[in-house]
């Protein structure tokens, strides 16, 4: 792997990790959602630093140019994050729907009691 590509990969992965910690510190990102991002940054950092591991991974996957394996790992981790956040959004959508229904029922009960009194 070219040293220039390795340096860029190390800087990008450290930048990602630093950025996530900044978002957590500023309370713009919840810790429970940041774990997957931090894990991804660490995996990318380890692969960027440990050239032989990246080359072995590329060989196992049948990839000729090792930095392409780093890109593939990044895409795979991105897909995992998309799946995770899709599950979170789905759960929140279901909870919002249920809360809306409960509020409507409570509103109906309140109006019923107002009419009786």
Residue pairs with C-beta under 8 A, 6 or more apart in sequence:
1 51
1 54
1 55
1 66
1 67
2 67
5 67
6 48
6 49
6 51
9 44
9 47
9 48
9 67
9 70
10 45
10 48
10 49
12 44
12 48
13 41
13 42
13 44
13 45
13 48
14 41
14 45
16 37
16 40
16 41
16 44
17 38
17 41
17 42
17 45
20 29
20 34
20 37
20 38
20 41
21 38
23 29
23 34
24 30
24 31
24 34
33 85
33 88
36 80
36 81
36 84
37 81
40 74
40 77
40 78
40 80
40 81
43 73
43 77
44 70
44 73
44 74
44 77
46 53
47 53
47 54
47 57
47 69
47 70
47 73
48 54
48 70
51 66
54 66
54 67
54 69
54 70
55 66
57 66
57 69
57 73
58 64
58 65
58 66
58 68
58 69
61 69
61 72
63 69
63 72
